[in-house]
Amino acid sequence: MFFQRKGKLRKSFNEQLLLSLEKNKNEWMRQKEIVNRCVEPSEEVLFHLKIAEAKYFFLIREAKQRKVTLLG
């Protein structure tokens, strides 16, 4: 009884992790594109790029630690 709930919770959190990972990847790519288009990007733009990159790589490490795949 309790083990089934644990499995459902894990699956639910893994799905949320994958959705968050995809969202953050898109945000990182958007910020990267902004910096590439700028002749002289401001410090604030570079700051937002670094934050987006850090969030994305944090989620990548979390997915690897949980052994989450797109197929599973």
C-alpha positions as CSV (number, residue, x, y, z in Angstrom):
1,M,0.0,0.0,0.0
2,F,2.6,2.5,1.0
3,F,5.1,1.4,-1.6
4,Q,2.7,2.0,-4.4
5,R,2.3,5.6,-3.3
6,K,6.1,6.0,-3.1
7,G,6.4,4.8,-6.7
8,K,3.6,7.2,-7.9
9,L,5.2,10.1,-6.1
10,R,8.6,9.3,-7.6
11,K,7.1,9.1,-11.1
12,S,5.3,12.4,-10.6
13,F,8.4,14.2,-9.4
14,N,10.4,12.7,-12.2
15,E,7.9,14.0,-14.7
16,Q,8.0,17.5,-13.1
17,L,11.8,17.3,-13.3
18,L,11.7,16.6,-17.0
19,L,9.2,19.4,-17.6
20,S,11.3,21.8,-15.6
21,L,14.5,20.6,-17.4
22,E,12.9,21.3,-20.8
23,K,11.6,24.7,-19.7
24,N,15.0,25.7,-18.4
25,K,16.8,24.5,-21.5
26,N,14.6,26.7,-23.6
27,E,15.2,29.6,-21.4
28,W,19.0,29.1,-21.5
29,M,18.9,28.8,-25.3
30,R,16.8,32.0,-25.5
31,Q,19.3,33.9,-23.3
32,K,22.2,32.5,-25.3
33,E,20.6,33.7,-28.5
34,I,20.1,37.2,-27.0
35,V,23.8,37.4,-26.1
36,N,24.8,36.2,-29.5
37,R,22.8,38.8,-31.2
38,C,24.1,41.7,-29.1
39,V,27.1,43.6,-30.2
40,E,28.0,44.5,-26.7
41,P,25.8,42.7,-24.1
42,S,25.3,44.4,-20.8
43,E,26.3,42.9,-17.5
44,E,22.7,42.2,-16.7
45,V,22.2,40.2,-19.9
46,L,25.3,38.2,-19.2
47,F,24.1,37.7,-15.6
48,H,20.8,36.3,-16.7
49,L,22.6,34.0,-19.1
50,K,24.8,32.6,-16.3
51,I,21.8,32.1,-14.1
52,A,19.8,30.2,-16.8
53,E,22.9,28.1,-17.5
54,A,23.4,27.2,-13.8
55,K,19.7,26.2,-13.4
56,Y,19.8,24.0,-16.5
57,F,23.0,22.2,-15.4
58,F,21.7,21.8,-11.9
59,L,18.6,20.0,-13.2
60,I,20.8,17.9,-15.5
61,R,22.9,16.7,-12.5
62,E,19.7,16.0,-10.6
63,A,18.2,13.9,-13.4
64,K,21.5,12.0,-13.7
65,Q,21.5,11.4,-9.9
66,R,17.9,10.1,-10.0
67,K,18.6,8.1,-13.2
68,V,15.7,9.7,-15.0
69,T,15.5,9.2,-18.8
70,L,13.0,10.5,-21.3
71,L,11.9,6.9,-22.1
72,G,11.5,5.8,-18.5
